[in-house]
Amino acid sequence: MQGSFEYRLEANGDDIDLEIDLDSVSAKALVRLDRYINWVDVLKLAENDPEAARAAERLHTVLQHLGR
């Protein structure tokens, strides 16, 4: 079974809007993907890039919330 996953990205200067529409199949797949990512390694790689580290933390949080 293939899930639906669509996104819309609009940028205007420094403002970026991201809208994601997905079904439960895709959401569950993203939750599983979160389990495969070694976030400690990701944060270690981004230790000299605070913005990337913060983005990684936020992405991890979003993926965890999908599992609820």
C-alpha positions in Angstrom: 0.0 0.0 0.0 1.5 3.3 -1.0 0.7 6.4 1.1 0.0 9.8 -0.2 2.5 12.6 0.6 2.2 16.0 -0.9 3.8 19.3 0.1 3.6 22.9 -0.8 6.5 25.3 -0.3 6.2 29.0 -0.6 9.0 31.5 0.0 8.9 35.2 0.2 12.2 36.7 1.4 13.1 35.2 4.7 9.5 33.8 5.2 9.0 30.3 4.2 5.7 28.4 4.4 5.7 24.6 4.3 2.5 22.7 4.2 2.5 18.9 4.2 -0.5 16.6 3.5 0.0 12.9 4.1 -2.1 10.0 5.0 -1.6 7.6 8.0 0.5 5.2 5.9 3.1 7.9 5.2 2.9 9.2 8.7 3.7 5.8 10.1 6.5 5.4 7.7 8.0 8.7 8.9 7.7 7.5 12.5 9.6 4.4 11.6 12.2 6.5 9.7 12.7 8.5 12.9 13.7 5.3 14.7 16.4 4.6 12.1 18.1 7.9 12.5 20.9 8.1 15.1 20.1 11.6 16.3 23.2 11.7 18.6 25.3 11.3 15.5 23.3 14.0 13.6 23.7 16.5 16.5 27.4 15.6 16.7 27.9 16.4 13.0 26.0 19.7 13.5 27.8 20.8 16.6 29.5 23.7 14.7 26.2 24.7 13.0 23.7 25.7 15.7 20.9 26.4 13.2 21.2 22.9 11.7 21.3 21.4 15.2 18.1 23.2 16.1 16.5 22.2 12.9 17.4 18.5 13.6 16.0 18.7 17.1 12.7 20.2 15.7 12.5 17.6 13.0 13.0 14.8 15.5 10.2 16.3 17.7 7.8 16.5 14.8 8.5 12.9 13.8 7.9 11.8 17.4 4.6 13.7 17.5 3.5 11.9 14.3 3.6 8.7 16.3 1.1 9.8 18.8 
